[in-house]
Amino acid sequence: MTIKILCDSASDLNQETLDKLSIQSLPLKVIINTEEYEDGQSITPKEVYERLRDGETIKTAQVSPQAFRETFTEYAQKGQPFIYFAFSSELSGTYQTAKMIENEVKEEYKDAQFAVIDTKAASLGYGLIVLRAAELAKENGSYEEIMQLGAYHAEHMEHIFTVDDLEYLQRGGRVSRTAAFVGGMLKIKPLLHMEDGRLIPLEKIRGSKKVLKRMIEVMDERGTDLKNQRIAISHGDDYERAEQLGEMIKDQYGIDDIHIDYVGATIGAHSGPGTIALFFLNAAYK
């Protein structure tokens, strides 16, 4: 039986990609004023960025226990093996909730075969892990093979990103109010990455023009076998700059397989408009 692949909306995979590979995505919640939306379903990333630009405060919430219980139980009842790849446990409580429900469902359905995996990844870094796992599942890869591939990609996925305005990270407690103010005054663009699922400042770069060039330099320093892997770029409603970065990478490395999409509402609410993120593996998978 083909293994079913599950993820949540923080993977930033668009609906066309999800449908093509039969991936089920559970939506996180987006809260504006007192209204609650389902990420990617009842509100689009573009709408979220427009409302952020209008000065609205946007909050997010994890996938509900009920959604996990209903989904996991449905597959357990059918005897359908599945793997749920989760948004980084350092950035959301979604993984911990899923683990709790996993234990409950396995108590009731002793023979159910499924796992909940912490990818320690976000946005299309997370999306690339899910994408590759789903491709292997479609090729009739075994449960163990998909688990192994997913774990390898999660361990070796690099996230290099920058934000256009430090204010949004400051709101989420990622940088201090003073740093955000000074950064804005001096046109400083932060370069950040992920370490063990957490957002970590990497460098400060003065001037937006230098940022994309430096992102490629970091990819060159950290990446392995870049020409033969899929690269991803996500953006906070700035497709033009994302495409510019993609063209620079194509020119330098001859890479054709570059997946470009939005930073979704869940992450975009905290990173803000103008975010540009680059994802690649730092080790070749054979």
C-alpha positions as protocol buffer text, in pm:
chain_id: "A"
residue {
  index: 1
  type: MET
  ca { x: 0 y: 0 z: 0 }
}
residue {
  index: 2
  type: THR
  ca { x: 129 y: 347 z: -92 }
}
residue {
  index: 3
  type: ILE
  ca { x: 238 y: 549 z: 212 }
}
residue {
  index: 4
  type: LYS
  ca { x: 31 y: 865 z: 267 }
}
residue {
  index: 5
  type: ILE
  ca { x: 230 y: 1183 z: 330 }
}
residue {
  index: 6
  type: LEU
  ca { x: 92 y: 1453 z: 560 }
}
residue {
  index: 7
  type: CYS
  ca { x: 226 y: 1798 z: 647 }
}
residue {
  index: 8
  type: ASP
  ca { x: 90 y: 2130 z: 769 }
}
residue {
  index: 9
  type: SER
  ca { x: 53 y: 2465 z: 599 }
}
residue {
  index: 10
  type: ALA
  ca { x: 389 y: 2596 z: 727 }
}
residue {
  index: 11
  type: SER
  ca { x: 547 y: 2388 z: 448 }
}
residue {
  index: 12
  type: ASP
  ca { x: 436 y: 2665 z: 206 }
}
residue {
  index: 13
  type: LEU
  ca { x: 359 y: 2412 z: -69 }
}
residue {
  index: 14
  type: ASN
  ca { x: 86 y: 2544 z: -298 }
}
residue {
  index: 15
  type: GLN
  ca { x: -238 y: 2354 z: -359 }
}
residue {
  index: 16
  type: GLU
  ca { x: -137 y: 2244 z: -709 }
}
residue {
  index: 17
  type: THR
  ca { x: 178 y: 2078 z: -573 }
}
residue {
  index: 18
  type: LEU
  ca { x: -14 y: 1917 z: -285 }
}
residue {
  index: 19
  type: ASP
  ca { x: -277 y: 1778 z: -522 }
}
residue {
  index: 20
  type: LYS
  ca { x: -23 y: 1651 z: -775 }
}
residue {
  index: 21
  type: LEU
  ca { x: 151 y: 1437 z: -513 }
}
residue {
  index: 22
  type: SER
  ca { x: -158 y: 1352 z: -302 }
}
residue {
  index: 23
  type: ILE
  ca { x: -16 y: 1529 z: 5 }
}
residue {
  index: 24
  type: GLN
  ca { x: -262 y: 1620 z: 279 }
}
residue {
  index: 25
  type: SER
  ca { x: -184 y: 1951 z: 447 }
}
residue {
  index: 26
  type: LEU
  ca { x: -340 y: 2051 z: 779 }
}
residue {
  index: 27
  type: PRO
  ca { x: -387 y: 2429 z: 808 }
}
residue {
  index: 28
  type: LEU
  ca { x: -251 y: 2639 z: 1093 }
}
residue {
  index: 29
  type: LYS
  ca { x: -468 y: 2927 z: 1207 }
}
residue {
  index: 30
  type: VAL
  ca { x: -431 y: 3294 z: 1119 }
}
residue {
  index: 31
  type: ILE
  ca { x: -600 y: 3538 z: 1358 }
}
residue {
  index: 32
  type: ILE
  ca { x: -673 y: 3900 z: 1258 }
}
residue {
  index: 33
  type: ASN
  ca { x: -860 y: 4106 z: 1517 }
}
residue {
  index: 34
  type: THR
  ca { x: -1106 y: 3844 z: 1644 }
}
residue {
  index: 35
  type: GLU
  ca { x: -1151 y: 3664 z: 1313 }
}
residue {
  index: 36
  type: GLU
  ca { x: -987 y: 3322 z: 1263 }
}
residue {
  index: 37
  type: TYR
  ca { x: -882 y: 3192 z: 922 }
}
residue {
  index: 38
  type: GLU
  ca { x: -730 y: 2869 z: 794 }
}
residue {
  index: 39
  type: ASP
  ca { x: -386 y: 2930 z: 645 }
}
residue {
  index: 40
  type: GLY
  ca { x: -393 y: 2888 z: 267 }
}
residue {
  index: 41
  type: GLN
  ca { x: -761 y: 2792 z: 263 }
}
residue {
  index: 42
  type: SER
  ca { x: -978 y: 3078 z: 387 }
}
residue {
  index: 43
  type: ILE
  ca { x: -702 y: 3338 z: 355 }
}
residue {
  index: 44
  type: THR
  ca { x: -418 y: 3369 z: 104 }
}
residue {
  index: 45
  type: PRO
  ca { x: -60 y: 3479 z: 173 }
}
residue {
  index: 46
  type: LYS
  ca { x: -111 y: 3786 z: -47 }
}
residue {
  index: 47
  type: GLU
  ca { x: -408 y: 3896 z: 163 }
}
residue {
  index: 48
  type: VAL
  ca { x: -200 y: 3858 z: 478 }
}
residue {
  index: 49
  type: TYR
  ca { x: 81 y: 4074 z: 338 }
}
residue {
  index: 50
  type: GLU
  ca { x: -162 y: 4342 z: 226 }
}
residue {
  index: 51
  type: ARG
  ca { x: -312 y: 4357 z: 574 }
}
residue {
  index: 52
  type: LEU
  ca { x: 32 y: 4369 z: 735 }
}
residue {
  index: 53
  type: ARG
  ca { x: 118 y: 4666 z: 511 }
}
residue {
  index: 54
  type: ASP
  ca { x: -202 y: 4830 z: 630 }
}
residue {
  index: 55
  type: GLY
  ca { x: -72 y: 4804 z: 986 }
}
residue {
  index: 56
  type: GLU
  ca { x: -293 y: 4524 z: 1111 }
}
residue {
  index: 57
  type: THR
  ca { x: -161 y: 4290 z: 1379 }
}
residue {
  index: 58
  type: ILE
  ca { x: -174 y: 3925 z: 1279 }
}
residue {
  index: 59
  type: LYS
  ca { x: -136 y: 3630 z: 1512 }
}
residue {
  index: 60
  type: THR
  ca { x: -107 y: 3261 z: 1434 }
}
residue {
  index: 61
  type: ALA
  ca { x: -206 y: 2940 z: 1612 }
}
residue {
  index: 62
  type: GLN
  ca { x: -112 y: 2576 z: 1571 }
}
residue {
  index: 63
  type: VAL
  ca { x: -318 y: 2296 z: 1418 }
}
residue {
  index: 64
  type: SER
  ca { x: -588 y: 2195 z: 1666 }
}
residue {
  index: 65
  type: PRO
  ca { x: -581 y: 1864 z: 1856 }
}
residue {
  index: 66
  type: GLN
  ca { x: -923 y: 1785 z: 1708 }
}
residue {
  index: 67
  type: ALA
  ca { x: -793 y: 1820 z: 1351 }
}
residue {
  index: 68
  type: PHE
  ca { x: -507 y: 1582 z: 1426 }
}
residue {
  index: 69
  type: ARG
  ca { x: -735 y: 1335 z: 1604 }
}
residue {
  index: 70
  type: GLU
  ca { x: -985 y: 1323 z: 1318 }
}
residue {
  index: 71
  type: THR
  ca { x: -717 y: 1287 z: 1052 }
}
residue {
  index: 72
  type: PHE
  ca { x: -502 y: 1029 z: 1231 }
}
residue {
  index: 73
  type: THR
  ca { x: -807 y: 824 z: 1333 }
}
residue {
  index: 74
  type: GLU
  ca { x: -944 y: 821 z: 979 }
}
residue {
  index: 75
  type: TYR
  ca { x: -625 y: 668 z: 841 }
}
residue {
  index: 76
  type: ALA
  ca { x: -582 y: 430 z: 1136 }
}
residue {
  index: 77
  type: GLN
  ca { x: -935 y: 296 z: 1085 }
}
residue {
  index: 78
  type: LYS
  ca { x: -860 y: 230 z: 717 }
}
residue {
  index: 79
  type: GLY
  ca { x: -528 y: 62 z: 795 }
}
residue {
  index: 80
  type: GLN
  ca { x: -357 y: 328 z: 582 }
}
residue {
  index: 81
  type: PRO
  ca { x: 11 y: 379 z: 677 }
}
residue {
  index: 82
  type: PHE
  ca { x: 113 y: 747 z: 686 }
}
residue {
  index: 83
  type: ILE
  ca { x: 390 y: 981 z: 794 }
}
residue {
  index: 84
  type: TYR
  ca { x: 320 y: 1332 z: 921 }
}
residue {
  index: 85
  type: PHE
  ca { x: 616 y: 1565 z: 870 }
}
residue {
  index: 86
  type: ALA
  ca { x: 573 y: 1856 z: 1113 }
}
residue {
  index: 87
  type: PHE
  ca { x: 675 y: 2223 z: 1122 }
}
residue {
  index: 88
  type: SER
  ca { x: 978 y: 2283 z: 1348 }
}
residue {
  index: 89
  type: SER
  ca { x: 900 y: 2218 z: 1715 }
}
residue {
  index: 90
  type: GLU
  ca { x: 1114 y: 2523 z: 1801 }
}
residue {
  index: 91
  type: LEU
  ca { x: 877 y: 2756 z: 1616 }
}
residue {
  index: 92
  type: SER
  ca { x: 536 y: 2605 z: 1691 }
}
residue {
  index: 93
  type: GLY
  ca { x: 361 y: 2372 z: 1934 }
}
residue {
  index: 94
  type: THR
  ca { x: 210 y: 2182 z: 1640 }
}
residue {
  index: 95
  type: TYR
  ca { x: 460 y: 1895 z: 1658 }
}
residue {
  index: 96
  type: GLN
  ca { x: 407 y: 1843 z: 2033 }
}
residue {
  index: 97
  type: THR
  ca { x: 28 y: 1837 z: 1984 }
}
residue {
  index: 98
  type: ALA
  ca { x: 61 y: 1585 z: 1701 }
}
residue {
  index: 99
  type: LYS
  ca { x: 281 y: 1360 z: 1919 }
}
residue {
  index: 100
  type: MET
  ca { x: 23 y: 1368 z: 2196 }
}
residue {
  index: 101
  type: ILE
  ca { x: -253 y: 1265 z: 1953 }
}
residue {
  index: 102
  type: GLU
  ca { x: -26 y: 1000 z: 1798 }
}
residue {
  index: 103
  type: ASN
  ca { x: 3 y: 830 z: 2136 }
}
residue {
  index: 104
  type: GLU
  ca { x: -373 y: 846 z: 2194 }
}
residue {
  index: 105
  type: VAL
  ca { x: -459 y: 701 z: 1853 }
}
residue {
  index: 106
  type: LYS
  ca { x: -201 y: 423 z: 1881 }
}
residue {
  index: 107
  type: GLU
  ca { x: -351 y: 326 z: 2216 }
}
residue {
  index: 108
  type: GLU
  ca { x: -684 y: 272 z: 2044 }
}
residue {
  index: 109
  type: TYR
  ca { x: -552 y: 127 z: 1717 }
}
residue {
  index: 110
  type: LYS
  ca { x: -269 y: -104 z: 1817 }
}
residue {
  index: 111
  type: ASP
  ca { x: -181 y: -205 z: 1461 }
}
residue {
  index: 112
  type: ALA
  ca { x: -179 y: 146 z: 1313 }
}
residue {
  index: 113
  type: GLN
  ca { x: 142 y: 225 z: 1127 }
}
residue {
  index: 114
  type: PHE
  ca { x: 225 y: 591 z: 1131 }
}
residue {
  index: 115
  type: ALA
  ca { x: 484 y: 838 z: 1260 }
}
residue {
  index: 116
  type: VAL
  ca { x: 510 y: 1204 z: 1352 }
}
residue {
  index: 117
  type: ILE
  ca { x: 843 y: 1358 z: 1248 }
}
residue {
  index: 118
  type: ASP
  ca { x: 986 y: 1692 z: 1363 }
}
residue {
  index: 119
  type: THR
  ca { x: 1151 y: 1833 z: 1051 }
}
residue {
  index: 120
  type: LYS
  ca { x: 1317 y: 2120 z: 1245 }
}
residue {
  index: 121
  type: ALA
  ca { x: 1241 y: 2312 z: 925 }
}
residue {
  index: 122
  type: ALA
  ca { x: 1013 y: 2590 z: 802 }
}
residue {
  index: 123
  type: SER
  ca { x: 866 y: 2736 z: 484 }
}
residue {
  index: 124
  type: LEU
  ca { x: 998 y: 2574 z: 166 }
}
residue {
  index: 125
  type: GLY
  ca { x: 1289 y: 2417 z: 356 }
}
residue {
  index: 126
  type: TYR
  ca { x: 1018 y: 2213 z: 522 }
}
residue {
  index: 127
  type: GLY
  ca { x: 834 y: 2194 z: 190 }
}
residue {
  index: 128
  type: LEU
  ca { x: 1132 y: 2039 z: 11 }
}
residue {
  index: 129
  type: ILE
  ca { x: 1147 y: 1760 z: 271 }
}
residue {
  index: 130
  type: VAL
  ca { x: 777 y: 1687 z: 227 }
}
residue {
  index: 131
  type: LEU
  ca { x: 801 y: 1712 z: -151 }
}
residue {
  index: 132
  type: ARG
  ca { x: 1080 y: 1457 z: -177 }
}
residue {
  index: 133
  type: ALA
  ca { x: 909 y: 1219 z: 67 }
}
residue {
  index: 134
  type: ALA
  ca { x: 587 y: 1238 z: -136 }
}
residue {
  index: 135
  type: GLU
  ca { x: 774 y: 1172 z: -460 }
}
residue {
  index: 136
  type: LEU
  ca { x: 930 y: 861 z: -308 }
}
residue {
  index: 137
  type: ALA
  ca { x: 589 y: 750 z: -178 }
}
residue {
  index: 138
  type: LYS
  ca { x: 446 y: 790 z: -529 }
}
residue {
  index: 139
  type: GLU
  ca { x: 733 y: 571 z: -655 }
}
residue {
  index: 140
  type: ASN
  ca { x: 611 y: 306 z: -405 }
}
residue {
  index: 141
  type: GLY
  ca { x: 896 y: 361 z: -164 }
}
residue {
  index: 142
  type: SER
  ca { x: 865 y: 163 z: 158 }
}
residue {
  index: 143
  type: TYR
  ca { x: 769 y: 312 z: 495 }
}
residue {
  index: 144
  type: GLU
  ca { x: 1130 y: 268 z: 615 }
}
residue {
  index: 145
  type: GLU
  ca { x: 1280 y: 422 z: 299 }
}
residue {
  index: 146
  type: ILE
  ca { x: 1059 y: 730 z: 326 }
}
residue {
  index: 147
  type: MET
  ca { x: 1137 y: 769 z: 697 }
}
residue {
  index: 148
  type: GLN
  ca { x: 1511 y: 747 z: 621 }
}
residue {
  index: 149
  type: LEU
  ca { x: 1496 y: 994 z: 334 }
}
residue {
  index: 150
  type: GLY
  ca { x: 1284 y: 1238 z: 533 }
}
residue {
  index: 151
  type: ALA
  ca { x: 1518 y: 1225 z: 832 }
}
residue {
  index: 152
  type: TYR
  ca { x: 1823 y: 1281 z: 609 }
}
residue {
  index: 153
  type: HIS
  ca { x: 1672 y: 1581 z: 432 }
}
residue {
  index: 154
  type: ALA
  ca { x: 1558 y: 1729 z: 763 }
}
residue {
  index: 155
  type: GLU
  ca { x: 1908 y: 1696 z: 907 }
}
residue {
  index: 156
  type: HIS
  ca { x: 2079 y: 1853 z: 606 }
}
residue {
  index: 157
  type: MET
  ca { x: 1833 y: 2125 z: 496 }
}
residue {
  index: 158
  type: GLU
  ca { x: 1979 y: 2476 z: 501 }
}
residue {
  index: 159
  type: HIS
  ca { x: 1765 y: 2788 z: 548 }
}
residue {
  index: 160
  type: ILE
  ca { x: 1922 y: 3124 z: 454 }
}
residue {
  index: 161
  type: PHE
  ca { x: 1690 y: 3423 z: 461 }
}
residue {
  index: 162
  type: THR
  ca { x: 1655 y: 3796 z: 498 }
}
residue {
  index: 163
  type: VAL
  ca { x: 1370 y: 4027 z: 591 }
}
residue {
  index: 164
  type: ASP
  ca { x: 1285 y: 4367 z: 450 }
}
residue {
  index: 165
  type: ASP
  ca { x: 1178 y: 4523 z: 779 }
}
residue {
  index: 166
  type: LEU
  ca { x: 1308 y: 4416 z: 1120 }
}
residue {
  index: 167
  type: GLU
  ca { x: 989 y: 4547 z: 1283 }
}
residue {
  index: 168
  type: TYR
  ca { x: 803 y: 4221 z: 1217 }
}
residue {
  index: 169
  type: LEU
  ca { x: 1072 y: 4007 z: 1377 }
}
residue {
  index: 170
  type: GLN
  ca { x: 1081 y: 4254 z: 1667 }
}
residue {
  index: 171
  type: ARG
  ca { x: 705 y: 4207 z: 1720 }
}
residue {
  index: 172
  type: GLY
  ca { x: 762 y: 3834 z: 1745 }
}
residue {
  index: 173
  type: GLY
  ca { x: 1051 y: 3877 z: 1988 }
}
residue {
  index: 174
  type: ARG
  ca { x: 1322 y: 3773 z: 1738 }
}
residue {
  index: 175
  type: VAL
  ca { x: 1515 y: 4101 z: 1766 }
}
residue {
  index: 176
  type: SER
  ca { x: 1507 y: 4382 z: 2020 }
}
residue {
  index: 177
  type: ARG
  ca { x: 1311 y: 4703 z: 1962 }
}
residue {
  index: 178
  type: THR
  ca { x: 1637 y: 4902 z: 1960 }
}
residue {
  index: 179
  type: ALA
  ca { x: 1798 y: 4671 z: 1705 }
}
residue {
  index: 180
  type: ALA
  ca { x: 1493 y: 4700 z: 1481 }
}
residue {
  index: 181
  type: PHE
  ca { x: 1495 y: 5081 z: 1501 }
}
residue {
  index: 182
  type: VAL
  ca { x: 1870 y: 5112 z: 1438 }
}
residue {
  index: 183
  type: GLY
  ca { x: 1856 y: 4853 z: 1161 }
}
residue {
  index: 184
  type: GLY
  ca { x: 1585 y: 5048 z: 984 }
}
residue {
  index: 185
  type: MET
  ca { x: 1773 y: 5378 z: 1020 }
}
residue {
  index: 186
  type: LEU
  ca { x: 2099 y: 5233 z: 886 }
}
residue {
  index: 187
  type: LYS
  ca { x: 1938 y: 5024 z: 610 }
}
residue {
  index: 188
  type: ILE
  ca { x: 2082 y: 4712 z: 771 }
}
residue {
  index: 189
  type: LYS
  ca { x: 1946 y: 4386 z: 634 }
}
residue {
  index: 190
  type: PRO
  ca { x: 1983 y: 4085 z: 862 }
}
residue {
  index: 191
  type: LEU
  ca { x: 2082 y: 3746 z: 723 }
}
residue {
  index: 192
  type: LEU
  ca { x: 1944 y: 3462 z: 934 }
}
residue {
  index: 193
  type: HIS
  ca { x: 1956 y: 3083 z: 924 }
}
residue {
  index: 194
  type: MET
  ca { x: 1821 y: 2784 z: 1117 }
}
residue {
  index: 195
  type: GLU
  ca { x: 2010 y: 2584 z: 1377 }
}
residue {
  index: 196
  type: ASP
  ca { x: 1834 y: 2278 z: 1520 }
}
residue {
  index: 197
  type: GLY
  ca { x: 1500 y: 2427 z: 1424 }
}
residue {
  index: 198
  type: ARG
  ca { x: 1560 y: 2774 z: 1572 }
}
residue {
  index: 199
  type: LEU
  ca { x: 1602 y: 3108 z: 1392 }
}
residue {
  index: 200
  type: ILE
  ca { x: 1956 y: 3235 z: 1446 }
}
residue {
  index: 201
  type: PRO
  ca { x: 2105 y: 3567 z: 1321 }
}
residue {
  index: 202
  type: LEU
  ca { x: 2395 y: 3503 z: 1087 }
}
residue {
  index: 203
  type: GLU
  ca { x: 2519 y: 3840 z: 959 }
}
residue {
  index: 204
  type: LYS
  ca { x: 2417 y: 4205 z: 920 }
}
residue {
  index: 205
  type: ILE
  ca { x: 2448 y: 4348 z: 572 }
}
residue {
  index: 206
  type: ARG
  ca { x: 2417 y: 4714 z: 484 }
}
residue {
  index: 207
  type: GLY
  ca { x: 2211 y: 4766 z: 170 }
}
residue {
  index: 208
  type: SER
  ca { x: 1957 y: 4536 z: 10 }
}
residue {
  index: 209
  type: LYS
  ca { x: 2155 y: 4496 z: -313 }
}
residue {
  index: 210
  type: LYS
  ca { x: 2432 y: 4310 z: -134 }
}
residue {
  index: 211
  type: VAL
  ca { x: 2199 y: 4065 z: 39 }
}
residue {
  index: 212
  type: LEU
  ca { x: 2115 y: 3840 z: -256 }
}
residue {
  index: 213
  type: LYS
  ca { x: 2480 y: 3814 z: -356 }
}
residue {
  index: 214
  type: ARG
  ca { x: 2575 y: 3719 z: -1 }
}
residue {
  index: 215
  type: MET
  ca { x: 2297 y: 3456 z: 14 }
}
residue {
  index: 216
  type: ILE
  ca { x: 2449 y: 3287 z: -290 }
}
residue {
  index: 217
  type: GLU
  ca { x: 2796 y: 3305 z: -135 }
}
residue {
  index: 218
  type: VAL
  ca { x: 2666 y: 3131 z: 178 }
}
residue {
  index: 219
  type: MET
  ca { x: 2498 y: 2866 z: -37 }
}
residue {
  index: 220
  type: ASP
  ca { x: 2828 y: 2813 z: -217 }
}
residue {
  index: 221
  type: GLU
  ca { x: 3009 y: 2775 z: 116 }
}
residue {
  index: 222
  type: ARG
  ca { x: 2756 y: 2533 z: 266 }
}
residue {
  index: 223
  type: GLY
  ca { x: 2593 y: 2354 z: -27 }
}
residue {
  index: 224
  type: THR
  ca { x: 2701 y: 2023 z: -177 }
}
residue {
  index: 225
  type: ASP
  ca { x: 2634 y: 1895 z: -529 }
}
residue {
  index: 226
  type: LEU
  ca { x: 2415 y: 2200 z: -590 }
}
residue {
  index: 227
  type: LYS
  ca { x: 2368 y: 2136 z: -961 }
}
residue {
  index: 228
  type: ASN
  ca { x: 2205 y: 1799 z: -895 }
}
residue {
  index: 229
  type: GLN
  ca { x: 1957 y: 1898 z: -626 }
}
residue {
  index: 230
  type: ARG
  ca { x: 1631 y: 2090 z: -607 }
}
residue {
  index: 231
  type: ILE
  ca { x: 1666 y: 2445 z: -473 }
}
residue {
  index: 232
  type: ALA
  ca { x: 1375 y: 2645 z: -331 }
}
residue {
  index: 233
  type: ILE
  ca { x: 1316 y: 3016 z: -285 }
}
residue {
  index: 234
  type: SER
  ca { x: 1023 y: 3162 z: -93 }
}
residue {
  index: 235
  type: HIS
  ca { x: 921 y: 3526 z: -80 }
}
residue {
  index: 236
  type: GLY
  ca { x: 701 y: 3760 z: 120 }
}
residue {
  index: 237
  type: ASP
  ca { x: 500 y: 3898 z: -173 }
}
residue {
  index: 238
  type: ASP
  ca { x: 811 y: 3996 z: -367 }
}
residue {
  index: 239
  type: TYR
  ca { x: 822 y: 3756 z: -660 }
}
residue {
  index: 240
  type: GLU
  ca { x: 1046 y: 3991 z: -860 }
}
residue {
  index: 241
  type: ARG
  ca { x: 1335 y: 3965 z: -611 }
}
residue {
  index: 242
  type: ALA
  ca { x: 1280 y: 3592 z: -567 }
}
residue {
  index: 243
  type: GLU
  ca { x: 1300 y: 3547 z: -944 }
}
residue {
  index: 244
  type: GLN
  ca { x: 1610 y: 3767 z: -952 }
}
residue {
  index: 245
  type: LEU
  ca { x: 1778 y: 3542 z: -695 }
}
residue {
  index: 246
  type: GLY
  ca { x: 1672 y: 3237 z: -895 }
}
residue {
  index: 247
  type: GLU
  ca { x: 1824 y: 3378 z: -1214 }
}
residue {
  index: 248
  type: MET
  ca { x: 2150 y: 3458 z: -1034 }
}
residue {
  index: 249
  type: ILE
  ca { x: 2167 y: 3097 z: -911 }
}
residue {
  index: 250
  type: LYS
  ca { x: 2088 y: 2957 z: -1256 }
}
residue {
  index: 251
  type: ASP
  ca { x: 2359 y: 3173 z: -1414 }
}
residue {
  index: 252
  type: GLN
  ca { x: 2620 y: 3071 z: -1158 }
}
residue {
  index: 253
  type: TYR
  ca { x: 2546 y: 2699 z: -1119 }
}
residue {
  index: 254
  type: GLY
  ca { x: 2337 y: 2597 z: -1418 }
}
residue {
  index: 255
  type: ILE
  ca { x: 2060 y: 2478 z: -1185 }
}
residue {
  index: 256
  type: ASP
  ca { x: 1723 y: 2436 z: -1354 }
}
residue {
  index: 257
  type: ASP
  ca { x: 1519 y: 2285 z: -1070 }
}
residue {
  index: 258
  type: ILE
  ca { x: 1428 y: 2589 z: -859 }
}
residue {
  index: 259
  type: HIS
  ca { x: 1093 y: 2594 z: -680 }
}
residue {
  index: 260
  type: ILE
  ca { x: 966 y: 2949 z: -610 }
}
residue {
  index: 261
  type: ASP
  ca { x: 659 y: 3023 z: -400 }
}
residue {
  index: 262
  type: TYR
  ca { x: 518 y: 3246 z: -128 }
}
residue {
  index: 263
  type: VAL
  ca { x: 627 y: 3249 z: 232 }
}
residue {
  index: 264
  type: GLY
  ca { x: 286 y: 3145 z: 360 }
}
residue {
  index: 265
  type: ALA
  ca { x: 63 y: 3325 z: 604 }
}
residue {
  index: 266
  type: THR
  ca { x: 182 y: 3138 z: 915 }
}
residue {
  index: 267
  type: ILE
  ca { x: 547 y: 3236 z: 879 }
}
residue {
  index: 268
  type: GLY
  ca { x: 487 y: 3554 z: 679 }
}
residue {
  index: 269
  type: ALA
  ca { x: 283 y: 3704 z: 964 }
}
residue {
  index: 270
  type: HIS
  ca { x: 606 y: 3705 z: 1168 }
}
residue {
  index: 271
  type: SER
  ca { x: 866 y: 3775 z: 898 }
}
residue {
  index: 272
  type: GLY
  ca { x: 670 y: 4038 z: 706 }
}
residue {
  index: 273
  type: PRO
  ca { x: 649 y: 4156 z: 344 }
}
residue {
  index: 274
  type: GLY
  ca { x: 971 y: 4149 z: 144 }
}
residue {
  index: 275
  type: THR
  ca { x: 1116 y: 3837 z: 308 }
}
residue {
  index: 276
  type: ILE
  ca { x: 1340 y: 3632 z: 78 }
}
residue {
  index: 277
  type: ALA
  ca { x: 1448 y: 3280 z: 178 }
}
residue {
  index: 278
  type: LEU
  ca { x: 1677 y: 3026 z: 12 }
}
residue {
  index: 279
  type: PHE
  ca { x: 1677 y: 2651 z: 80 }
}
residue {
  index: 280
  type: PHE
  ca { x: 1919 y: 2376 z: -22 }
}
residue {
  index: 281
  type: LEU
  ca { x: 2091 y: 2063 z: 108 }
}
residue {
  index: 282
  type: ASN
  ca { x: 2437 y: 2078 z: 262 }
}
residue {
  index: 283
  type: ALA
  ca { x: 2503 y: 1712 z: 179 }
}
residue {
  index: 284
  type: ALA
  ca { x: 2428 y: 1503 z: -128 }
}
residue {
  index: 285
  type: TYR
  ca { x: 2165 y: 1230 z: -88 }
}
residue {
  index: 286
  type: LYS
  ca { x: 2247 y: 909 z: -273 }
}
